[in-house]
Amino acid sequence: MVVLADANFRLDAQAVDYVLLGVYFVIVLGIGVMARRSVSSSLDFFLSGRSLPAWVTGLAFVSANLGAVEVFGMTANGAQFGIPTVHYYWIGAIPAMVFLGIVMMPFYYGSKVRSVPEFLRRRFGPASHLVNGISFAVAQVLISGINLFALGSVVNVLLGWPLWLSIVVSAAVVLTYTALGGLAAAIYNEVLQFFVIMAMLIPLTIVGLHRVGGWEGLTAKIADKAHELSSWPGTNLTGIGNATLSVLGIVFGLGFVLSFGYWTTNFAEVQRALSAKSMSA
């Protein structure tokens, strides 16, 4: 498969491709420089001075979970399991996100803390703060490594850059604009990323469906895997043969145990909401 990718799918990069890539990097770093002008305190760096409008923080919230791992991983998961893949967000995100907005954010935002670990320290003491901080740091290092590896792999196939160079360049760009502008730079770059990814995914989806003969053509091609066209009971996703137990596993295991623990306490998500200019936003 790697040989096939190298042989048939490598982009014959021209000067214009590198110019576009350079322009994008300049824009990304420019956002960091512009955001730097408004950073004068820890509140500005970590929470953008609690000044961002709802549409910006909303798009950033979505875009924080629309990176390389989600685009590639969820696509591959869909190819393997079919429609049940939607449960990761339909069941595994939406209920917890609503709970976060309605129930948890009044506590987080009203306490005037700068992060979830700080809230835990005030509410439960330094031990809870330390455990959460360490677990989050370790998780983010691992997640960032996977994201950079995925990005580097794609750049290697498309442009021919060595994997190590792709990872170093990408990490350096992210580190630079984050260090310059803090959360504001990260959020505005995520908003930019949202529109860039949508500009790619929407046409790709339309063209792909057209080439396969529309929804009818797609279903006809996988007629021998009809269970992949229905989200329930999702037995192929859970690995549980009993339909009732499979549904219970998705609803309670994914919908409550995993999703609430992630969406209501994860720094990367809650921090976007904490940067909003008001509780209503």
NORFEN-V982848 format. One record per residue. OMEGA is omega in whole degrees, 0 to 359 (NA if undefined). Layout:
omega=OMEGA
omega=OMEGA
This chain:
omega=179
omega=179
omega=179
omega=179
omega=180
omega=186
omega=191
omega=189
omega=179
omega=179
omega=176
omega=188
omega=177
omega=181
omega=182
omega=179
omega=179
omega=176
omega=179
omega=178
omega=178
omega=178
omega=180
omega=179
omega=179
omega=179
omega=180
omega=179
omega=177
omega=177
omega=178
omega=179
omega=180
omega=180
omega=181
omega=183
omega=183
omega=181
omega=179
omega=180
omega=179
omega=178
omega=178
omega=184
omega=185
omega=186
omega=180
omega=180
omega=184
omega=185
omega=188
omega=179
omega=185
omega=184
omega=179
omega=180
omega=178
omega=178
omega=178
omega=178
omega=178
omega=185
omega=178
omega=178
omega=179
omega=181
omega=184
omega=182
omega=181
omega=182
omega=182
omega=184
omega=181
omega=176
omega=179
omega=179
omega=177
omega=178
omega=182
omega=187
omega=179
omega=185
omega=179
omega=177
omega=181
omega=181
omega=181
omega=177
omega=182
omega=179
omega=187
omega=180
omega=189
omega=180
omega=181
omega=178
omega=178
omega=178
omega=178
omega=183
omega=186
omega=188
omega=189
omega=184
omega=175
omega=177
omega=181
omega=186
omega=182
omega=180
omega=178
omega=178
omega=180
omega=181
omega=177
omega=177
omega=178
omega=177
omega=180
omega=178
omega=179
omega=187
omega=188
omega=178
omega=186
omega=181
omega=178
omega=179
omega=182
omega=180
omega=180
omega=181
omega=181
omega=181
omega=179
omega=180
omega=179
omega=180
omega=182
omega=176
omega=180
omega=180
omega=179
omega=177
omega=179
omega=179
omega=181
omega=177
omega=178
omega=179
omega=180
omega=179
omega=180
omega=179
omega=178
omega=180
omega=186
omega=186
omega=179
omega=178
omega=173
omega=183
omega=183
omega=181
omega=178
omega=181
omega=182
omega=181
omega=181
omega=181
omega=181
omega=179
omega=180
omega=180
omega=183
omega=184
omega=177
omega=179
omega=181
omega=190
omega=178
omega=184
omega=180
omega=179
omega=180
omega=183
omega=181
omega=174
omega=176
omega=175
omega=176
omega=180
omega=180
omega=182
omega=178
omega=181
omega=178
omega=179
omega=177
omega=188
omega=183
omega=177
omega=180
omega=179
omega=181
omega=180
omega=180
omega=178
omega=179
omega=184
omega=181
omega=178
omega=179
omega=181
omega=179
omega=178
omega=179
omega=180
omega=180
omega=182
omega=179
omega=182
omega=180
omega=178
omega=185
omega=181
omega=180
omega=181
omega=179
omega=182
omega=180
omega=1
omega=176
omega=182
omega=179
omega=178
omega=183
omega=185
omega=179
omega=185
omega=181
omega=185
omega=181
omega=180
omega=178
omega=178
omega=179
omega=179
omega=179
omega=185
omega=185
omega=180
omega=180
omega=186
omega=182
omega=186
omega=184
omega=188
omega=181
omega=178
omega=181
omega=190
omega=184
omega=182
omega=185
omega=183
omega=186
omega=180
omega=184
omega=182
omega=178
omega=180
omega=179
omega=181
omega=180
omega=187
omega=179
omega=179
omega=178
omega=177
omega=NA
